[in-house]
Amino acid sequence: MKEEKTRGVAVAIMAAGKGTRMKDPSRAKVMYELLGRPMIHYVVDLAYQLNADPVIVIVGYQRDAVVQYIEKLFPRSEIAEQTEQLGTGHAVMQTEQALKNFYGDVIVLSGDVPLLSAGSMQRLVNHHFQTQAVATILTADLDDPAGYGRIIRNDDESVKRIVEHKDATEEERRVKEINSGIYIFDKEKLFEALKQITPHNVQKEYYLTDVFEYFSKHRWRVSALRTTMVDEIRGINTLDQLKEAETIQTARERS
């Protein structure tokens, strides 16, 4: 009888961005410090709390500083390079070689979302396995969801599609459930879908969210899990947002 391979969990962390709105071109966005540690530190540390293997950090802008930090603090991590920033889908494509011999599911995180907790991520992983989905999205209900991609669900609670705010109808814009940009994917299905996406948009970028259209076309199940911990999914794009994150993290460490 053929032995069943055990599925593993890998983490890919997008950390190639410039962070234009942070106002300092000499620093990669993920190297801005939150309570004395670069944002990327919290995200890589989270990956190891989840017992992920491998953990791949996708670097690009000011790569040397990011790589130097990762190699010193998290020497088991692997590095993938995105030499041109051509979108989130393109970033994840760069991990294909590092994941060549990996069998299982890939969590995709962003290096500028440092408040995410291991508890929330473990619930996402569990939900993914329980629903036997090819992909599972961490979502949240926001009172003001303007600007975010909306989660449109089927009657059975699976995800029908993600619709960007600018493309949404009036009815879809009334949906409060938003896409956090945090996912877990079946590795084989993810890379199959990534090979099909195209940069057919104004930015000429490969969007990771385009893989969901491919999944839908094949009638593969996509799940979503709402988190009530909305602060955890905050992306840091400005110095003001970084200050807010410091306040939240300080309160969390004191409690």
CYANA upper distance limits for C-alpha pairs under 8 A (distance plus 0.5 A):
  5 LYS  CA    103 TYR  CA      8.43
  6 THR  CA    103 TYR  CA      8.32
  6 THR  CA    104 GLY  CA      8.26
  7 ARG  CA    103 TYR  CA      6.29
  7 ARG  CA    104 GLY  CA      4.78
  7 ARG  CA    105 ASP  CA      7.62
  8 GLY  CA     52 ALA  CA      8.12
  8 GLY  CA     53 ASP  CA      7.85
  8 GLY  CA    102 PHE  CA      8.04
  8 GLY  CA    103 TYR  CA      6.63
  8 GLY  CA    104 GLY  CA      5.10
  8 GLY  CA    105 ASP  CA      6.83
  9 VAL  CA     51 ASN  CA      8.26
  9 VAL  CA     52 ALA  CA      5.71
  9 VAL  CA     53 ASP  CA      6.79
  9 VAL  CA     54 PRO  CA      8.30
  9 VAL  CA    104 GLY  CA      6.32
  9 VAL  CA    105 ASP  CA      5.49
  9 VAL  CA    106 VAL  CA      6.30
  9 VAL  CA    107 ILE  CA      7.72
 10 ALA  CA     52 ALA  CA      5.39
 10 ALA  CA     53 ASP  CA      5.49
 10 ALA  CA     54 PRO  CA      5.58
 10 ALA  CA     55 VAL  CA      6.39
 10 ALA  CA     56 ILE  CA      8.42
 10 ALA  CA    104 GLY  CA      8.07
 10 ALA  CA    105 ASP  CA      6.77
 10 ALA  CA    106 VAL  CA      5.23
 10 ALA  CA    107 ILE  CA      6.63
 11 VAL  CA     47 ALA  CA      6.77
 11 VAL  CA     52 ALA  CA      6.60
 11 VAL  CA     53 ASP  CA      7.69
 11 VAL  CA     54 PRO  CA      7.05
 11 VAL  CA     55 VAL  CA      5.33
 11 VAL  CA     56 ILE  CA      6.64
 11 VAL  CA    106 VAL  CA      5.98
 11 VAL  CA    107 ILE  CA      5.16
 11 VAL  CA    108 VAL  CA      6.42
 11 VAL  CA    109 LEU  CA      7.74
 12 ALA  CA     55 VAL  CA      6.60
 12 ALA  CA     56 ILE  CA      5.30
 12 ALA  CA     57 VAL  CA      6.50
 12 ALA  CA     58 ILE  CA      7.62
 12 ALA  CA     92 VAL  CA      7.72
 12 ALA  CA     95 THR  CA      7.82
 12 ALA  CA    106 VAL  CA      7.38
 12 ALA  CA    107 ILE  CA      6.68
 12 ALA  CA    108 VAL  CA      5.45
 12 ALA  CA    109 LEU  CA      6.76
 13 ILE  CA     43 VAL  CA      8.17
 13 ILE  CA     44 VAL  CA      8.14
 13 ILE  CA     55 VAL  CA      8.26
 13 ILE  CA     56 ILE  CA      6.66
 13 ILE  CA     57 VAL  CA      5.33
 13 ILE  CA     58 ILE  CA      6.38
 13 ILE  CA    108 VAL  CA      6.46
 13 ILE  CA    109 LEU  CA      5.29
 13 ILE  CA    110 SER  CA      5.88
 13 ILE  CA    111 GLY  CA      6.46
 14 MET  CA     57 VAL  CA      6.92
 14 MET  CA     58 ILE  CA      5.59
 14 MET  CA     59 VAL  CA      7.63
 14 MET  CA     88 THR  CA      8.18
 14 MET  CA     91 ALA  CA      7.17
 14 MET  CA     92 VAL  CA      8.06
 14 MET  CA    108 VAL  CA      8.06
 14 MET  CA    109 LEU  CA      6.82
 14 MET  CA    110 SER  CA      5.32
 14 MET  CA    111 GLY  CA      6.12
 15 ALA  CA     29 LYS  CA      8.33
 15 ALA  CA     30 VAL  CA      6.71
 15 ALA  CA     40 ILE  CA      7.95
 15 ALA  CA     57 VAL  CA      7.04
 15 ALA  CA     58 ILE  CA      5.85
 15 ALA  CA     59 VAL  CA      5.64
 15 ALA  CA     60 GLY  CA      7.63
 15 ALA  CA    110 SER  CA      7.06
 15 ALA  CA    111 GLY  CA      5.44
 15 ALA  CA    112 ASP  CA      7.97
 16 ALA  CA     28 ALA  CA      8.04
 16 ALA  CA     58 ILE  CA      6.51
 16 ALA  CA     59 VAL  CA      4.73
 16 ALA  CA     60 GLY  CA      4.48
 16 ALA  CA     61 TYR  CA      5.82
 16 ALA  CA     63 ARG  CA      7.90
 16 ALA  CA     81 GLU  CA      8.41
 16 ALA  CA     82 GLN  CA      7.14
 16 ALA  CA     85 GLN  CA      7.67
 16 ALA  CA     91 ALA  CA      8.43
 17 GLY  CA     28 ALA  CA      7.19
 17 GLY  CA     29 LYS  CA      6.65
 17 GLY  CA     30 VAL  CA      8.21
 17 GLY  CA     59 VAL  CA      8.44
 17 GLY  CA     60 GLY  CA      7.22
 17 GLY  CA     61 TYR  CA      6.41
 17 GLY  CA     85 GLN  CA      7.69
 18 LYS  CA     25 PRO  CA      7.79
 18 LYS  CA     27 ARG  CA      8.26
 18 LYS  CA     28 ALA  CA      6.00
 18 LYS  CA     29 LYS  CA      6.01
 18 LYS  CA     61 TYR  CA      6.18
 19 GLY  CA     23 LYS  CA      8.15
 19 GLY  CA     25 PRO  CA      8.44
 19 GLY  CA     28 ALA  CA      7.27
 19 GLY  CA     29 LYS  CA      5.12
 19 GLY  CA    237 ASN  CA      7.07
 20 THR  CA     24 ASP  CA      7.92
 20 THR  CA     25 PRO  CA      7.59
 21 ARG  CA    237 ASN  CA      6.79
 21 ARG  CA    238 THR  CA      6.02
 21 ARG  CA    239 LEU  CA      8.44
 22 MET  CA     29 LYS  CA      7.72
 22 MET  CA    237 ASN  CA      7.15
 22 MET  CA    238 THR  CA      5.59
 22 MET  CA    239 LEU  CA      6.28
 26 SER  CA     62 GLN  CA      7.94
 27 ARG  CA     31 MET  CA      6.99
 27 ARG  CA     32 TYR  CA      7.85
 27 ARG  CA     62 GLN  CA      6.98
 28 ALA  CA     32 TYR  CA      7.86
 28 ALA  CA     61 TYR  CA      6.34
 28 ALA  CA     62 GLN  CA      5.86
 28 ALA  CA     63 ARG  CA      8.07
 28 ALA  CA     65 ALA  CA      8.42
 28 ALA  CA     66 VAL  CA      7.96
 29 LYS  CA    112 ASP  CA      7.72
 30 VAL  CA     38 PRO  CA      6.86
 30 VAL  CA     39 MET  CA      5.72
 30 VAL  CA     40 ILE  CA      5.69
 30 VAL  CA     66 VAL  CA      8.41
 30 VAL  CA    111 GLY  CA      6.15
 30 VAL  CA    112 ASP  CA      6.08
 31 MET  CA     38 PRO  CA      5.07
 31 MET  CA     39 MET  CA      6.49
 31 MET  CA     40 ILE  CA      6.98
 31 MET  CA     66 VAL  CA      7.39
 32 TYR  CA     37 ARG  CA      8.40
 32 TYR  CA     38 PRO  CA      5.71
 32 TYR  CA     39 MET  CA      6.62
 33 GLU  CA     37 ARG  CA      5.34
 33 GLU  CA     38 PRO  CA      4.54
 33 GLU  CA     39 MET  CA      6.29
 34 LEU  CA     38 PRO  CA      6.45
 34 LEU  CA     39 MET  CA      6.42
 34 LEU  CA    242 LEU  CA      7.53
 34 LEU  CA    245 ALA  CA      8.05
 34 LEU  CA    246 GLU  CA      6.44
 35 LEU  CA    246 GLU  CA      6.82
 35 LEU  CA    250 THR  CA      8.45
 37 ARG  CA     41 HIS  CA      6.93
 37 ARG  CA     42 TYR  CA      8.39
 38 PRO  CA     42 TYR  CA      8.05
 39 MET  CA     43 VAL  CA      7.47
 39 MET  CA    111 GLY  CA      7.04
 39 MET  CA    112 ASP  CA      6.58
 39 MET  CA    113 VAL  CA      7.96
 39 MET  CA    114 PRO  CA      5.98
 40 ILE  CA     44 VAL  CA      6.70
 40 ILE  CA    111 GLY  CA      5.45
 40 ILE  CA    112 ASP  CA      7.30
 40 ILE  CA    114 PRO  CA      7.52
 41 HIS  CA     45 ASP  CA      6.49
 41 HIS  CA     70 ILE  CA      8.43
 42 TYR  CA     46 LEU  CA      6.62
 42 TYR  CA    114 PRO  CA      5.85
 42 TYR  CA    115 LEU  CA      7.98
 43 VAL  CA     47 ALA  CA      6.93
 43 VAL  CA    109 LEU  CA      8.05
 43 VAL  CA    110 SER  CA      8.06
 43 VAL  CA    111 GLY  CA      6.47
 43 VAL  CA    113 VAL  CA      7.72
 43 VAL  CA    114 PRO  CA      6.10
 43 VAL  CA    116 LEU  CA      8.15
 44 VAL  CA     48 TYR  CA      7.08
 44 VAL  CA     55 VAL  CA      8.10
 44 VAL  CA     74 PHE  CA      8.25
 45 ASP  CA     49 GLN  CA      6.81
 46 LEU  CA     50 LEU  CA      6.95
 46 LEU  CA    116 LEU  CA      8.32
 46 LEU  CA    117 SER  CA      7.52
 46 LEU  CA    118 ALA  CA      6.53
 47 ALA  CA     51 ASN  CA      7.22
 47 ALA  CA     52 ALA  CA      6.28
 47 ALA  CA     55 VAL  CA      7.24
 48 TYR  CA     52 ALA  CA      6.17
 48 TYR  CA     53 ASP  CA      8.50
 48 TYR  CA     55 VAL  CA      8.16
 49 GLN  CA    118 ALA  CA      7.02
 50 LEU  CA    118 ALA  CA      7.08
 50 LEU  CA    121 MET  CA      8.39
 50 LEU  CA    122 GLN  CA      7.59
 54 PRO  CA     77 SER  CA      7.37
 54 PRO  CA     78 GLU  CA      7.60
 54 PRO  CA     99 LEU  CA      8.29
 55 VAL  CA     76 ARG  CA      8.28
 55 VAL  CA     77 SER  CA      5.66
 55 VAL  CA     78 GLU  CA      6.60
 56 ILE  CA     77 SER  CA      6.35
 56 ILE  CA     78 GLU  CA      5.14
 56 ILE  CA     79 ILE  CA      6.01
 56 ILE  CA     80 ALA  CA      7.10
 56 ILE  CA     95 THR  CA      7.67
 56 ILE  CA     98 ALA  CA      8.08
 57 VAL  CA     77 SER  CA      7.62
 57 VAL  CA     78 GLU  CA      6.76
 57 VAL  CA     79 ILE  CA      5.53
 57 VAL  CA     80 ALA  CA      6.58
 58 ILE  CA     79 ILE  CA      6.51
 58 ILE  CA     80 ALA  CA      5.16
 58 ILE  CA     81 GLU  CA      5.95
 58 ILE  CA     82 GLN  CA      6.99
 58 ILE  CA     91 ALA  CA      7.29
 58 ILE  CA     92 VAL  CA      8.31
 58 ILE  CA     94 GLN  CA      7.91
 58 ILE  CA     95 THR  CA      8.00
 59 VAL  CA     63 ARG  CA      5.93
 59 VAL  CA     66 VAL  CA      7.61
 59 VAL  CA     67 VAL  CA      7.98
 59 VAL  CA     79 ILE  CA      7.54
 59 VAL  CA     80 ALA  CA      6.76
 59 VAL  CA     81 GLU  CA      5.49
 59 VAL  CA     82 GLN  CA      6.49
 60 GLY  CA     81 GLU  CA      6.32
 60 GLY  CA     82 GLN  CA      5.56
 60 GLY  CA     83 THR  CA      6.01
 60 GLY  CA     84 GLU  CA      7.74
 60 GLY  CA     85 GLN  CA      7.84
 61 TYR  CA     83 THR  CA      8.43
 62 GLN  CA     66 VAL  CA      7.46
 63 ARG  CA     67 VAL  CA      6.49
 64 ASP  CA     68 GLN  CA      6.44
 65 ALA  CA     69 TYR  CA      6.78
 66 VAL  CA     70 ILE  CA      6.71
 67 VAL  CA     71 GLU  CA      6.44
 67 VAL  CA     79 ILE  CA      7.89
 68 GLN  CA     72 LYS  CA      6.71
 69 TYR  CA     73 LEU  CA      6.63
 69 TYR  CA     74 PHE  CA      8.46
 70 ILE  CA     74 PHE  CA      5.62
 70 ILE  CA     75 PRO  CA      7.05
 70 ILE  CA     77 SER  CA      7.69
 71 GLU  CA     75 PRO  CA      4.96
 71 GLU  CA     76 ARG  CA      8.16
 71 GLU  CA     77 SER  CA      7.73
 78 GLU  CA     98 ALA  CA      7.99
 80 ALA  CA     94 GLN  CA      6.50
 80 ALA  CA     95 THR  CA      6.38
 80 ALA  CA     98 ALA  CA      8.00
 81 GLU  CA     94 GLN  CA      7.02
 82 GLN  CA     90 HIS  CA      8.30
 82 GLN  CA     91 ALA  CA      6.46
 82 GLN  CA     94 GLN  CA      6.87
 85 GLN  CA     90 HIS  CA      8.15
 85 GLN  CA     91 ALA  CA      7.87
 86 LEU  CA     90 HIS  CA      6.19
 86 LEU  CA     91 ALA  CA      7.80
 86 LEU  CA    204 LYS  CA      7.85
 86 LEU  CA    205 GLU  CA      5.26
 86 LEU  CA    206 TYR  CA      6.64
 87 GLY  CA     91 ALA  CA      6.80
 87 GLY  CA    205 GLU  CA      5.29
 87 GLY  CA    206 TYR  CA      5.45
 87 GLY  CA    207 TYR  CA      6.09
 87 GLY  CA    208 LEU  CA      8.11
 88 THR  CA     92 VAL  CA      6.94
 88 THR  CA    205 GLU  CA      8.45
 88 THR  CA    206 TYR  CA      6.90
 88 THR  CA    207 TYR  CA      5.77
 88 THR  CA    208 LEU  CA      5.67
 89 GLY  CA     93 MET  CA      6.81
 89 GLY  CA    194 LEU  CA      7.39
 89 GLY  CA    205 GLU  CA      8.46
 89 GLY  CA    206 TYR  CA      5.33
 89 GLY  CA    207 TYR  CA      5.09
 89 GLY  CA    208 LEU  CA      4.28
 89 GLY  CA    209 THR  CA      8.00
 89 GLY  CA    210 ASP  CA      8.45
 90 HIS  CA     94 GLN  CA      7.25
 90 HIS  CA    205 GLU  CA      8.06
 90 HIS  CA    206 TYR  CA      5.88
 90 HIS  CA    207 TYR  CA      7.76
 90 HIS  CA    208 LEU  CA      8.06
 91 ALA  CA     95 THR  CA      8.14
 92 VAL  CA     96 GLU  CA      8.11
 92 VAL  CA    208 LEU  CA      8.22
 93 MET  CA    191 PHE  CA      7.97
 93 MET  CA    194 LEU  CA      7.43
 95 THR  CA     99 LEU  CA      6.70
 96 GLU  CA    100 LYS  CA      6.50
 96 GLU  CA    191 PHE  CA      8.05
103 TYR  CA    187 LYS  CA      7.65
104 GLY  CA    186 ASP  CA      6.77
104 GLY  CA    187 LYS  CA      6.47
105 ASP  CA    184 ILE  CA      7.02
105 ASP  CA    185 PHE  CA      5.84
105 ASP  CA    186 ASP  CA      5.02
105 ASP  CA    187 LYS  CA      5.65
106 VAL  CA    184 ILE  CA      5.91
106 VAL  CA    185 PHE  CA      5.67
106 VAL  CA    186 ASP  CA      6.94
106 VAL  CA    187 LYS  CA      6.30
107 ILE  CA    182 ILE  CA      8.13
107 ILE  CA    183 TYR  CA      6.15
107 ILE  CA    184 ILE  CA      4.64
107 ILE  CA    185 PHE  CA      6.91
108 VAL  CA    182 ILE  CA      6.49
108 VAL  CA    183 TYR  CA      5.80
108 VAL  CA    184 ILE  CA      6.64
109 LEU  CA    113 VAL  CA      8.23
109 LEU  CA    181 GLY  CA      8.14
109 LEU  CA    182 ILE  CA      6.07
109 LEU  CA    183 TYR  CA      7.65
110 SER  CA    181 GLY  CA      8.40
110 SER  CA    182 ILE  CA      8.01
112 ASP  CA    235 GLY  CA      6.09
112 ASP  CA    236 ILE  CA      5.97
112 ASP  CA    237 ASN  CA      8.22
113 VAL  CA    232 GLU  CA      8.10
113 VAL  CA    233 ILE  CA      6.79
113 VAL  CA    234 ARG  CA      6.41
113 VAL  CA    235 GLY  CA      5.16
113 VAL  CA    236 ILE  CA      6.85
114 PRO  CA    232 GLU  CA      8.21
114 PRO  CA    235 GLY  CA      8.25
115 LEU  CA    231 ASP  CA      7.68
115 LEU  CA    232 GLU  CA      5.18
115 LEU  CA    233 ILE  CA      7.33
115 LEU  CA    234 ARG  CA      7.73
115 LEU  CA    245 ALA  CA      7.87
115 LEU  CA    249 GLN  CA      7.62
116 LEU  CA    120 SER  CA      7.72
116 LEU  CA    121 MET  CA      8.14
116 LEU  CA    232 GLU  CA      4.95
116 LEU  CA    233 ILE  CA      6.57
117 SER  CA    121 MET  CA      6.96
117 SER  CA    232 GLU  CA      7.40
118 ALA  CA    122 GLN  CA      6.44
119 GLY  CA    123 ARG  CA      6.83
120 SER  CA    124 LEU  CA      6.88
120 SER  CA    227 THR  CA      7.68
121 MET  CA    125 VAL  CA      6.76
122 GLN  CA    126 ASN  CA      6.65
123 ARG  CA    127 HIS  CA      6.59
124 LEU  CA    128 HIS  CA      6.66
124 LEU  CA    136 THR  CA      7.81
124 LEU  CA    137 ILE  CA      8.26
124 LEU  CA    138 LEU  CA      7.17
124 LEU  CA    184 ILE  CA      8.38
124 LEU  CA    225 LEU  CA      6.89
125 VAL  CA    129 PHE  CA      6.94
125 VAL  CA    184 ILE  CA      7.60
126 ASN  CA    130 GLN  CA      6.56
127 HIS  CA    131 THR  CA      6.52
127 HIS  CA    136 THR  CA      8.23
127 HIS  CA    223 SER  CA      8.44
127 HIS  CA    225 LEU  CA      7.58
128 HIS  CA    132 GLN  CA      6.58
128 HIS  CA    133 ALA  CA      6.21
128 HIS  CA    134 VAL  CA      8.41
128 HIS  CA    135 ALA  CA      7.48
128 HIS  CA    136 THR  CA      6.02
128 HIS  CA    184 ILE  CA      7.87
128 HIS  CA    223 SER  CA      7.34
129 PHE  CA    133 ALA  CA      7.34
131 THR  CA    223 SER  CA      7.49
132 GLN  CA    221 ARG  CA      8.02
133 ALA  CA    186 ASP  CA      8.41
133 ALA  CA    220 TRP  CA      7.79
133 ALA  CA    221 ARG  CA      5.37
133 ALA  CA    222 VAL  CA      5.78
133 ALA  CA    223 SER  CA      6.50
134 VAL  CA    185 PHE  CA      6.23
134 VAL  CA    186 ASP  CA      5.53
134 VAL  CA    189 LYS  CA      7.32
134 VAL  CA    215 PHE  CA      8.42
134 VAL  CA    220 TRP  CA      6.93
134 VAL  CA    221 ARG  CA      6.39
134 VAL  CA    222 VAL  CA      6.43
135 ALA  CA    183 TYR  CA      7.49
135 ALA  CA    184 ILE  CA      6.06
135 ALA  CA    185 PHE  CA      4.80
135 ALA  CA    186 ASP  CA      6.75
135 ALA  CA    221 ARG  CA      7.71
135 ALA  CA    222 VAL  CA      5.45
135 ALA  CA    223 SER  CA      6.81
136 THR  CA    183 TYR  CA      6.19
136 THR  CA    184 ILE  CA      5.85
136 THR  CA    185 PHE  CA      7.12
136 THR  CA    222 VAL  CA      6.17
136 THR  CA    223 SER  CA      5.00
136 THR  CA    224 ALA  CA      5.67
136 THR  CA    225 LEU  CA      7.79
137 ILE  CA    179 ASN  CA      7.60
137 ILE  CA    180 SER  CA      8.06
137 ILE  CA    181 GLY  CA      7.90
137 ILE  CA    182 ILE  CA      6.56
137 ILE  CA    183 TYR  CA      5.16
137 ILE  CA    184 ILE  CA      7.25
137 ILE  CA    222 VAL  CA      8.33
137 ILE  CA    223 SER  CA      6.85
137 ILE  CA    224 ALA  CA      5.07
137 ILE  CA    225 LEU  CA      6.80
138 LEU  CA    179 ASN  CA      7.30
138 LEU  CA    180 SER  CA      6.41
138 LEU  CA    181 GLY  CA      7.80
138 LEU  CA    182 ILE  CA      6.02
138 LEU  CA    183 TYR  CA      6.71
138 LEU  CA    224 ALA  CA      6.35
138 LEU  CA    225 LEU  CA      5.65
138 LEU  CA    226 ARG  CA      6.53
138 LEU  CA    227 THR  CA      7.33
139 THR  CA    151 ILE  CA      8.35
139 THR  CA    177 GLU  CA      6.93
139 THR  CA    178 ILE  CA      6.01
139 THR  CA    179 ASN  CA      5.51
139 THR  CA    180 SER  CA      5.83
139 THR  CA    224 ALA  CA      6.95
139 THR  CA    225 LEU  CA      6.33
139 THR  CA    226 ARG  CA      5.10
139 THR  CA    227 THR  CA      6.61
140 ALA  CA    176 LYS  CA      8.45
140 ALA  CA    177 GLU  CA      5.91
140 ALA  CA    178 ILE  CA      6.04
140 ALA  CA    179 ASN  CA      7.60
140 ALA  CA    180 SER  CA      7.57
140 ALA  CA    226 ARG  CA      5.43
140 ALA  CA    227 THR  CA      5.80
140 ALA  CA    228 THR  CA      7.02
140 ALA  CA    230 VAL  CA      6.92
141 ASP  CA    145 PRO  CA      8.26
141 ASP  CA    176 LYS  CA      5.56
141 ASP  CA    177 GLU  CA      4.79
141 ASP  CA    178 ILE  CA      6.72
141 ASP  CA    226 ARG  CA      7.75
141 ASP  CA    228 THR  CA      8.21
142 LEU  CA    176 LYS  CA      5.92
142 LEU  CA    177 GLU  CA      7.00
142 LEU  CA    178 ILE  CA      7.62
143 ASP  CA    176 LYS  CA      7.08
144 ASP  CA    176 LYS  CA      7.85
145 PRO  CA    150 ARG  CA      8.47
145 PRO  CA    175 VAL  CA      8.41
145 PRO  CA    176 LYS  CA      6.26
145 PRO  CA    177 GLU  CA      7.99
145 PRO  CA    178 ILE  CA      7.15
146 ALA  CA    165 HIS  CA      7.25
146 ALA  CA    173 ARG  CA      8.19
147 GLY  CA    164 GLU  CA      8.25
147 GLY  CA    165 HIS  CA      5.83
147 GLY  CA    166 LYS  CA      7.98
148 TYR  CA    164 GLU  CA      7.00
148 TYR  CA    165 HIS  CA      6.17
148 TYR  CA    178 ILE  CA      6.47
148 TYR  CA    179 ASN  CA      7.28
149 GLY  CA    162 ILE  CA      6.62
149 GLY  CA    163 VAL  CA      5.84
149 GLY  CA    164 GLU  CA      4.56
149 GLY  CA    165 HIS  CA      5.84
149 GLY  CA    178 ILE  CA      6.11
149 GLY  CA    179 ASN  CA      5.97
150 ARG  CA    162 ILE  CA      6.05
150 ARG  CA    163 VAL  CA      5.76
150 ARG  CA    164 GLU  CA      6.76
150 ARG  CA    165 HIS  CA      7.33
150 ARG  CA    172 GLU  CA      7.69
150 ARG  CA    173 ARG  CA      7.82
150 ARG  CA    175 VAL  CA      6.98
150 ARG  CA    176 LYS  CA      7.71
150 ARG  CA    177 GLU  CA      6.36
150 ARG  CA    178 ILE  CA      5.08
150 ARG  CA    179 ASN  CA      6.56
151 ILE  CA    159 VAL  CA      7.35
151 ILE  CA    160 LYS  CA      8.30
151 ILE  CA    161 ARG  CA      6.86
151 ILE  CA    162 ILE  CA      5.40
151 ILE  CA    163 VAL  CA      7.24
151 ILE  CA    175 VAL  CA      8.03
151 ILE  CA    177 GLU  CA      6.18
151 ILE  CA    178 ILE  CA      6.13
151 ILE  CA    179 ASN  CA      6.78
152 ILE  CA    159 VAL  CA      6.53
152 ILE  CA    160 LYS  CA      6.03
152 ILE  CA    161 ARG  CA      5.88
152 ILE  CA    162 ILE  CA      6.56
152 ILE  CA    163 VAL  CA      7.82
152 ILE  CA    172 GLU  CA      8.12
152 ILE  CA    175 VAL  CA      8.32
153 ARG  CA    157 GLU  CA      5.99
153 ARG  CA    158 SER  CA      6.09
153 ARG  CA    159 VAL  CA      4.83
153 ARG  CA    160 LYS  CA      5.44
153 ARG  CA    161 ARG  CA      7.52
154 ASN  CA    158 SER  CA      5.92
154 ASN  CA    159 VAL  CA      6.36
154 ASN  CA    160 LYS  CA      5.88
157 GLU  CA    223 SER  CA      8.07
158 SER  CA    221 ARG  CA      7.13
158 SER  CA    222 VAL  CA      6.24
158 SER  CA    223 SER  CA      5.43
158 SER  CA    224 ALA  CA      7.35
159 VAL  CA    221 ARG  CA      8.01
159 VAL  CA    222 VAL  CA      5.79
159 VAL  CA    223 SER  CA      6.13
159 VAL  CA    224 ALA  CA      7.09
160 LYS  CA    216 SER  CA      7.37
160 LYS  CA    222 VAL  CA      8.15
161 ARG  CA    212 PHE  CA      7.15
161 ARG  CA    213 GLU  CA      7.40
161 ARG  CA    216 SER  CA      7.97
162 ILE  CA    179 ASN  CA      7.94
162 ILE  CA    209 THR  CA      7.86
162 ILE  CA    212 PHE  CA      8.05
163 VAL  CA    167 ASP  CA      6.94
163 VAL  CA    168 ALA  CA      6.39
163 VAL  CA    172 GLU  CA      8.41
164 GLU  CA    168 ALA  CA      6.58
165 HIS  CA    173 ARG  CA      7.22
168 ALA  CA    172 GLU  CA      5.94
168 ALA  CA    173 ARG  CA      6.33
169 THR  CA    173 ARG  CA      6.64
170 GLU  CA    174 ARG  CA      7.14
171 GLU  CA    175 VAL  CA      7.77
177 GLU  CA    226 ARG  CA      8.46
180 SER  CA    233 ILE  CA      6.66
185 PHE  CA    189 LYS  CA      8.00
185 PHE  CA    190 LEU  CA      6.59
186 ASP  CA    190 LEU  CA      6.54
187 LYS  CA    191 PHE  CA      6.85
188 GLU  CA    192 GLU  CA      6.67
189 LYS  CA    193 ALA  CA      6.63
190 LEU  CA    194 LEU  CA      6.63
190 LEU  CA    211 VAL  CA      7.72
191 PHE  CA    195 LYS  CA      6.79
192 GLU  CA    196 GLN  CA      7.62
193 ALA  CA    197 ILE  CA      7.23
193 ALA  CA    211 VAL  CA      5.82
193 ALA  CA    214 TYR  CA      6.53
193 ALA  CA    215 PHE  CA      7.87
194 LEU  CA    208 LEU  CA      8.21
194 LEU  CA    211 VAL  CA      6.76
196 GLN  CA    211 VAL  CA      8.48
196 GLN  CA    214 TYR  CA      8.25
197 ILE  CA    206 TYR  CA      7.26
197 ILE  CA    207 TYR  CA      8.33
197 ILE  CA    210 ASP  CA      6.84
197 ILE  CA    211 VAL  CA      7.25
198 THR  CA    205 GLU  CA      8.32
198 THR  CA    206 TYR  CA      6.46
199 PRO  CA    203 GLN  CA      8.27
199 PRO  CA    204 LYS  CA      5.20
199 PRO  CA    205 GLU  CA      5.18
199 PRO  CA    206 TYR  CA      5.29
199 PRO  CA    207 TYR  CA      7.99
200 HIS  CA    204 LYS  CA      6.57
200 HIS  CA    205 GLU  CA      7.98
201 ASN  CA    205 GLU  CA      7.22
206 TYR  CA    210 ASP  CA      8.32
207 TYR  CA    211 VAL  CA      8.47
209 THR  CA    213 GLU  CA      8.33
210 ASP  CA    214 TYR  CA      7.63
211 VAL  CA    215 PHE  CA      6.86
212 PHE  CA    216 SER  CA      6.58
212 PHE  CA    222 VAL  CA      8.33
213 GLU  CA    217 LYS  CA      6.70
214 TYR  CA    218 HIS  CA      6.98
215 PHE  CA    219 ARG  CA      6.65
215 PHE  CA    220 TRP  CA      5.71
215 PHE  CA    221 ARG  CA      7.91
215 PHE  CA    222 VAL  CA      8.07
216 SER  CA    220 TRP  CA      6.47
216 SER  CA    221 ARG  CA      8.08
216 SER  CA    222 VAL  CA      8.49
229 MET  CA    233 ILE  CA      8.18
230 VAL  CA    234 ARG  CA      7.78
231 ASP  CA    248 ILE  CA      8.32
236 ILE  CA    241 GLN  CA      6.05
236 ILE  CA    242 LEU  CA      6.34
236 ILE  CA    245 ALA  CA      8.42
237 ASN  CA    241 GLN  CA      7.08
237 ASN  CA    242 LEU  CA      8.17
238 THR  CA    242 LEU  CA      6.88
239 LEU  CA    243 LYS  CA      6.82
240 ASP  CA    244 GLU  CA      6.87
241 GLN  CA    245 ALA  CA      6.67
242 LEU  CA    246 GLU  CA      6.77
243 LYS  CA    247 THR  CA      6.94
244 GLU  CA    248 ILE  CA      6.92
245 ALA  CA    249 GLN  CA      6.54
246 GLU  CA    250 THR  CA      6.42
247 THR  CA    251 ALA  CA      6.80
248 ILE  CA    252 ARG  CA      6.69
249 GLN  CA    253 GLU  CA      6.65
250 THR  CA    254 ARG  CA      6.79
251 ALA  CA    255 SER  CA      6.76
